[in-house]
Amino acid sequence: MKKSFVTIATVAVIGLTSSFALDVAHAENIHDLNNRQAEIKNERSNIKSELSKAEEEIAKVLTEIEELNEEIKQVEEALKSNQKMIDDTNEQIKTTEEEVAQLEKEIEKRYDLLSTRMVNYQKNGGSIGFLDVIFGSSSFTDFISRVAAVNKITTSDADLVNKLEEDKQKVADKLAELSDLQTELKGMQDTILVQKDQNETKKKELSKKEKSLTNKIKDLQIEERQLASIEAQVNRQLAAKRTVSNPVASANSSNSSDSNGSLTQLSKSKQSAPASSNGVVQTAINAGYPHIGTPYVWAGKGPGGFDCSGFVSWAYGQAGVSLPSSTSAMQYSGIKVSYSDIRPGDLVFFNTYKTNGHVGIYVGNGKFIGAQNSTGLAVADMTSGYWKDHFSGHVRRVVQ
């Protein structure tokens, strides 16, 4: 379905191009060409508006994905933590069950011992114990001591049995409590798993939306380039018509245009932007200078270590502006501006390991501050050397 949509969009672009080209080829006068030029400019304006909207949408989607990834990470940690509690509880239940079994054996042994003593006592008319004490005594004092000892042993046995019963009850209560905790933890685990599934489903939907928006942006960019080509063709035909009607004025106009174009290109590489009068922007720029030299740390988002997007997000955060912390989302933040209109505080992007893979904050005079792999946080020149060669021309303004 998506392939069909792209094919249709491409056919539509080609059809549009052919239609315009046909009209241009048959345009007979300057009035017709001026009308066609106005139509093309209007169409390009509409496409740029659609592009801007699509870029805003994809920025929101990428921010949502970033936030969702963080939430998924927290859910995974919760699952691990809860599973550890379940494992610990299961181990405690196992230990407690073993304690109950051991206490039951001890109680049974004591009951057997008491029962044996009672049976022997009954078989001998209930007096064997005392006869043994009398015949074995060496004196009356010894007799009294032996009687006391027999009574004490009997009482101790009974007390021990009672104590074992109490301990057994306590352990049984503990076992019941652990079982309730086990049930509760399993319920929590099920809830967390449901949340995990929901997050994964939402992530798939957002990724699908991101892909759709990316394709839409590509199609719009193709159409915009086609229209730009047609507009150039119209402009050439207009220039030719005007040359025929007023060769001297047209020549002067053409020379002036070429000269201005050259000056514009020259100014792009040598421009010196004024210091920003925007307090928010200045706060963001100034935030980085005390941390110059801070080492580059992958995914670093704080003064202890930055990566490129982490620094930009942190710096603007100091000025109260929330930005995503990835270059993929940041490249759609704010509005796109031409490099010829760049000013301090704008985000500048470089094609390093991928398109727009590196980002920094423009500070003026052809320089930007950013976290670099080789130097850490530093101010670098983007008008020469490595950064000039890798500058993509992509500039975003996040504060007006």
C-alpha positions as CSV (number, residue, x, y, z in Angstrom):
1,M,0.0,0.0,0.0
2,K,2.8,2.4,0.9
3,K,4.7,1.5,-2.3
4,S,1.6,2.3,-4.3
5,F,1.2,5.7,-2.5
6,V,4.8,6.6,-3.3
7,T,4.3,5.6,-6.9
8,I,1.2,7.7,-7.2
9,A,2.9,10.6,-5.5
10,T,5.8,10.3,-8.0
11,V,3.5,10.1,-11.0
12,A,1.6,13.2,-9.7
13,V,4.9,15.1,-9.4
14,I,6.0,14.1,-12.9
15,G,2.5,14.9,-14.2
16,L,2.6,18.3,-12.5
17,T,6.1,19.0,-13.9
18,S,5.0,18.0,-17.4
19,S,1.9,20.2,-17.2
20,F,3.9,23.2,-16.1
21,A,6.7,22.5,-18.7
22,L,4.0,22.3,-21.5
23,D,2.5,25.6,-20.4
24,V,5.9,27.2,-20.2
25,A,6.8,26.0,-23.7
26,H,3.6,27.4,-25.2
27,A,3.7,30.7,-23.2
28,E,3.5,33.5,-25.7
29,N,4.1,36.7,-23.8
30,I,5.5,38.2,-20.6
31,H,2.0,38.4,-19.0
32,D,1.5,34.6,-19.4
33,L,4.9,33.9,-17.9
34,N,4.3,36.3,-15.0
35,N,1.1,34.5,-14.2
36,R,2.8,31.1,-14.4
37,Q,5.6,32.4,-12.2
38,A,3.1,33.5,-9.6
39,E,1.3,30.1,-9.7
40,I,4.6,28.3,-9.2
41,K,5.6,30.5,-6.3
42,N,2.2,30.0,-4.7
43,E,2.5,26.2,-5.1
44,R,6.0,26.2,-3.7
45,S,4.8,28.2,-0.7
46,N,2.1,25.7,-0.1
47,I,4.5,22.8,-0.3
48,K,6.9,24.5,2.1
49,S,4.1,25.1,4.5
50,E,3.2,21.3,4.3
51,L,6.9,20.5,4.8
52,S,7.1,22.7,7.9
53,K,4.0,21.0,9.3
54,A,5.3,17.5,8.6
55,E,8.6,18.4,10.2
56,E,6.8,19.7,13.3
57,E,4.8,16.4,13.4
58,I,7.9,14.2,13.0
59,A,9.7,16.2,15.8
60,K,6.8,15.5,18.1
61,V,6.8,11.8,17.2
62,L,10.5,11.5,17.7
63,T,10.2,13.2,21.1
64,E,7.4,10.8,22.0
65,I,9.5,7.9,20.9
66,E,12.4,9.1,23.0
67,E,10.2,9.6,26.1
68,L,8.6,6.2,25.5
69,N,12.0,4.5,25.3
70,E,12.8,6.0,28.7
71,E,9.4,4.7,30.0
72,I,10.1,1.2,28.5
73,K,13.5,1.3,30.2
74,Q,11.9,2.1,33.6
75,V,9.3,-0.7,33.1
76,E,12.1,-3.2,32.3
77,E,13.8,-2.1,35.6
78,A,10.5,-2.5,37.5
79,L,10.1,-6.0,36.0
80,K,13.5,-7.0,37.1
81,S,13.1,-5.5,40.6
82,N,9.7,-7.1,41.1
83,Q,10.9,-10.5,39.8
84,K,13.8,-10.3,42.3
85,M,11.2,-9.7,45.1
86,I,9.2,-12.7,43.8
87,D,12.3,-14.9,43.8
88,D,13.3,-13.8,47.3
89,T,9.8,-14.4,48.6
90,N,9.7,-17.9,47.0
91,E,13.0,-18.6,48.7
92,Q,11.6,-17.4,52.1
93,I,8.5,-19.5,51.6
94,K,10.7,-22.6,50.9
95,T,12.8,-21.9,54.1
96,T,9.7,-21.3,56.2
97,E,8.1,-24.5,55.0
98,E,11.2,-26.4,56.0
99,E,11.1,-24.7,59.5
100,V,7.5,-25.8,59.9
101,A,8.4,-29.4,58.9
102,Q,11.3,-29.4,61.4
103,L,9.2,-28.1,64.2
104,E,6.5,-30.7,63.5
105,K,9.2,-33.4,63.8
106,E,10.4,-32.0,67.1
107,I,6.9,-31.8,68.5
108,E,6.2,-35.4,67.4
109,K,9.4,-36.6,69.1
110,R,8.4,-34.9,72.4
111,Y,4.9,-36.2,72.3
112,D,6.3,-39.8,71.7
113,L,8.7,-39.4,74.7
114,L,5.9,-38.2,77.0
115,S,3.6,-40.9,75.8
116,T,6.3,-43.6,76.5
117,R,6.8,-42.3,80.0
118,M,3.1,-42.2,80.8
119,V,2.7,-45.8,79.5
120,N,5.5,-47.1,81.7
121,Y,4.1,-45.2,84.6
122,Q,0.7,-46.8,84.1
123,K,2.1,-50.3,83.6
124,N,3.8,-50.2,87.0
125,G,0.8,-49.0,88.9
126,G,1.8,-45.4,88.7
127,S,4.5,-45.8,91.3
128,I,7.5,-47.2,89.5
129,G,9.2,-43.9,89.2
130,F,9.0,-43.2,92.9
131,L,10.1,-46.8,93.9
132,D,13.2,-46.3,91.7
133,V,13.8,-43.1,93.5
134,I,13.4,-44.6,97.0
135,F,15.6,-47.7,96.3
136,G,18.2,-45.7,94.6
137,S,18.5,-43.0,97.2
138,S,21.4,-43.0,99.6
139,S,19.6,-40.7,102.1
140,F,16.4,-38.8,102.7
141,T,17.9,-35.7,101.3
142,D,18.9,-37.5,98.2
143,F,15.4,-38.9,97.9
144,I,13.9,-35.4,98.0
145,S,16.3,-34.2,95.3
146,R,15.4,-37.1,93.0
147,V,11.6,-36.6,93.4
148,A,12.1,-32.9,92.5
149,A,14.2,-33.8,89.5
150,V,11.6,-36.3,88.2
151,N,8.8,-33.6,88.5
152,K,11.0,-31.0,86.9
153,I,11.8,-33.2,83.9
154,T,8.1,-34.0,83.3
155,T,7.2,-30.3,83.6
156,S,10.0,-29.3,81.2
157,D,8.9,-31.8,78.6
158,A,5.4,-30.4,78.7
159,D,6.6,-26.8,78.6
160,L,8.9,-27.6,75.6
161,V,6.0,-29.1,73.7
162,N,3.9,-26.0,74.3
163,K,6.8,-23.8,73.2
164,L,7.2,-25.8,70.1
165,E,3.5,-25.5,69.3
166,E,3.8,-21.7,69.8
167,D,6.8,-21.5,67.5
168,K,5.0,-23.6,64.9
169,Q,2.1,-21.2,65.0
170,K,4.4,-18.2,64.5
171,V,6.1,-19.8,61.5
172,A,2.7,-20.8,60.1
173,D,1.6,-17.2,60.4
174,K,4.8,-16.1,58.6
175,L,4.1,-18.6,55.9
176,A,0.6,-17.2,55.3
177,E,2.0,-13.7,55.2
178,L,4.6,-14.7,52.6
179,S,1.9,-16.4,50.5
180,D,-0.2,-13.3,50.5
181,L,2.9,-11.3,49.4
182,Q,3.6,-13.8,46.7
183,T,0.1,-13.4,45.3
184,E,0.4,-9.6,45.4
185,L,3.8,-9.6,43.7
186,K,2.5,-11.9,40.9
187,G,-0.4,-9.5,40.4
188,M,2.0,-6.6,40.1
189,Q,4.2,-8.5,37.7
190,D,1.1,-9.1,35.5
191,T,0.2,-5.4,35.6
192,I,3.8,-4.4,34.6
193,L,3.8,-6.9,31.7
194,V,0.5,-5.5,30.4
195,Q,2.1,-2.0,30.6
196,K,5.1,-3.2,28.7
197,D,3.0,-4.7,25.9
198,Q,1.1,-1.4,25.7
199,N,4.3,0.6,25.4
200,E,5.7,-1.8,22.7
201,T,2.5,-1.5,20.8
202,K,2.5,2.3,21.0
203,K,6.2,2.4,20.0
204,K,5.4,0.4,16.8
205,E,2.5,2.8,16.0
206,L,4.9,5.8,16.5
207,S,7.6,4.2,14.4
208,K,5.0,3.5,11.7
209,K,3.9,7.2,11.9
210,E,7.5,8.4,11.7
211,K,8.1,6.3,8.6
212,S,5.0,7.7,7.0
213,L,6.0,11.3,7.8
214,T,9.5,10.7,6.5
215,N,8.1,9.4,3.2
216,K,5.8,12.4,3.0
217,I,8.7,14.8,3.6
218,K,10.7,13.1,0.9
219,D,7.8,13.3,-1.6
220,L,7.2,17.0,-0.8
221,Q,10.9,17.7,-1.2
222,I,10.9,16.0,-4.6
223,E,7.9,18.1,-5.7
224,E,9.5,21.3,-4.3
225,R,12.7,20.6,-6.3
226,Q,10.7,20.0,-9.5
227,L,8.8,23.2,-9.0
228,A,12.1,25.1,-8.4
229,S,13.4,23.7,-11.7
230,I,10.3,24.9,-13.5
231,E,10.4,28.3,-11.9
232,A,14.0,28.7,-13.0
233,Q,12.9,27.8,-16.6
234,V,10.1,30.4,-16.4
235,N,12.6,33.0,-15.1
236,R,14.9,32.3,-18.0
237,Q,12.1,32.7,-20.5
238,L,11.1,36.0,-18.8
239,A,14.7,37.2,-18.9
240,A,14.8,36.3,-22.6
241,K,11.5,38.2,-23.3
242,R,12.7,41.3,-21.4
243,T,16.0,41.2,-23.2
244,V,14.2,41.4,-26.5
245,S,12.0,44.3,-25.3
246,N,14.8,46.3,-23.5
247,P,18.3,44.8,-24.1
248,V,20.3,47.5,-22.2
249,A,18.2,47.4,-19.0
250,S,18.0,43.6,-19.0
251,A,21.8,43.4,-19.3
252,N,22.3,45.7,-16.4
253,S,19.7,43.8,-14.4
254,S,21.4,40.5,-15.2
255,N,24.8,41.8,-14.2
256,S,23.5,43.3,-11.0
257,S,21.7,40.0,-10.2
258,D,24.9,37.9,-10.9
259,S,26.9,40.3,-8.8
260,N,24.5,40.2,-5.9
261,G,24.3,36.4,-6.1
262,S,28.1,36.2,-5.9
263,L,28.2,38.6,-3.0
264,T,25.5,36.6,-1.2
265,Q,27.5,33.4,-1.6
266,L,30.6,35.2,-0.4
267,S,28.8,36.6,2.6
268,K,27.6,33.1,3.6
269,S,31.2,32.1,4.3
270,K,32.3,35.4,5.9
271,Q,29.3,36.7,7.7
272,S,29.5,37.9,11.3
273,A,26.2,37.6,13.1
274,P,25.6,40.2,15.8
275,A,25.3,39.2,19.4
276,S,21.8,38.1,20.3
277,S,19.6,40.5,22.2
278,N,17.4,37.6,23.2
279,G,18.0,36.9,26.9
280,V,16.9,33.2,26.6
281,V,19.3,32.6,23.8
282,Q,22.2,34.3,25.5
283,T,21.6,32.3,28.7
284,A,21.7,29.1,26.7
285,I,24.9,30.1,24.9
286,N,26.6,31.4,28.1
287,A,25.7,28.2,30.0
288,G,28.3,26.2,28.1
289,Y,31.4,28.5,28.5
290,P,32.2,27.6,32.2
291,H,32.3,23.9,31.1
292,I,34.6,24.3,28.1
293,G,36.9,21.2,28.1
294,T,34.3,18.9,29.7
295,P,35.0,15.4,28.1
296,Y,32.8,13.9,25.4
297,V,30.6,11.1,26.9
298,W,28.2,9.1,24.8
299,A,24.6,9.9,25.8
300,G,26.0,12.4,28.4
301,K,23.4,15.0,29.4
302,G,25.1,16.8,32.3
303,P,28.1,19.0,33.2
304,G,30.1,15.8,34.1
305,G,30.1,14.8,30.4
306,F,28.2,15.7,27.2
307,D,27.5,14.3,23.8
308,C,26.6,16.8,21.1
309,S,22.8,16.6,21.4
310,G,22.9,16.2,25.2
311,F,24.9,19.4,25.5
312,V,22.5,21.4,23.3
313,S,19.4,20.1,25.2
314,W,21.1,20.8,28.6
315,A,22.2,24.3,27.6
316,Y,18.7,25.3,26.5
317,G,17.3,23.6,29.5
318,Q,19.3,26.1,31.6
319,A,17.3,28.9,29.8
320,G,14.0,27.1,30.5
321,V,13.6,25.8,26.9
322,S,12.8,22.1,26.6
323,L,14.5,20.3,23.6
324,P,14.7,16.6,22.7
325,S,18.1,15.0,23.5
326,S,18.8,13.3,20.2
327,T,19.9,14.7,16.9
328,S,17.3,12.7,15.0
329,A,14.5,14.6,16.9
330,M,16.4,17.9,17.3
331,Q,16.8,18.3,13.5
332,Y,13.1,19.0,13.3
333,S,12.8,21.3,16.4
334,G,11.7,24.9,16.0
335,I,11.7,26.3,12.4
336,K,14.2,25.8,9.5
337,V,16.1,29.0,8.5
338,S,18.5,29.7,5.8
339,Y,22.2,29.9,6.7
340,S,22.3,33.4,5.2
341,D,19.8,34.3,8.0
342,I,21.6,32.5,10.8
343,R,22.0,34.2,14.2
344,P,23.4,33.3,17.6
345,G,21.4,30.6,19.3
346,D,20.4,28.7,16.1
347,L,21.2,25.0,16.0
348,V,23.7,24.0,13.3
349,F,24.0,20.4,12.0
350,F,26.9,18.5,10.4
351,N,27.0,15.3,8.3
352,T,29.4,13.1,10.4
353,Y,28.6,9.4,10.8
354,K,25.1,10.1,9.3
355,T,23.1,13.0,7.8
356,N,22.7,15.7,10.5
357,G,24.6,13.4,12.9
358,H,26.3,16.2,14.9
359,V,24.7,19.4,16.3
360,G,26.0,22.5,18.1
361,I,24.8,26.1,19.0
362,Y,25.8,28.9,16.7
363,V,27.5,31.7,18.7
364,G,28.3,34.2,15.9
365,N,31.3,35.0,13.7
366,G,31.1,31.6,11.9
367,K,31.7,29.7,15.2
368,F,29.6,27.3,17.2
369,I,29.9,25.7,20.7
370,G,29.4,22.0,21.0
371,A,30.6,18.7,22.4
372,Q,33.1,17.1,20.0
373,N,34.5,13.6,20.2
374,S,38.1,14.8,20.0
375,T,38.1,17.9,22.1
376,G,35.1,17.6,24.4
377,L,33.0,20.8,24.9
378,A,34.6,23.5,22.8
379,V,34.0,26.4,20.4
380,A,34.8,25.5,16.8
381,D,35.1,27.3,13.5
382,M,32.6,26.2,10.9
383,T,34.0,28.4,8.1
384,S,37.1,26.3,7.4
385,G,38.6,22.8,7.8
386,Y,36.7,19.8,9.0
387,W,33.5,21.5,10.2
388,K,33.2,23.5,7.0
389,D,33.5,20.3,4.9
390,H,30.9,18.6,7.0
391,F,28.4,21.4,7.5
392,S,25.1,20.3,6.0
393,G,23.6,23.7,5.7
394,H,20.8,22.6,8.0
395,V,19.9,25.3,10.6
396,R,17.0,25.3,13.1
397,R,15.8,28.2,15.1
398,V,14.3,27.1,18.4
399,V,13.8,30.5,20.0
400,Q,12.3,33.4,18.1
